[in-house]
């Protein structure tokens, strides 16, 4: 039955999104960002982190969306 694994994956994803949103952050650490985007690799994070400071700021986030690297978080 595929329902339970799908439900479990949805719960994990929602927990990551909730964590990022609970922070009310204007920027996200690699850990926070990858919790919100669990499919993201470290190499992809590095592509999004344009100034290599280990933090995704709002400008980097929007540029990554515009470039098609990530989808916007909903909620």
Secondary structure, DSSP 8 states (H G I E B T S, - for coil): -HHHHHHHHHHHHHHHHHHHHHTT-SEEEHHHHHHHSTT--HHHHHHH-TT-SSEEEHHHHHHHHHTTSS-----
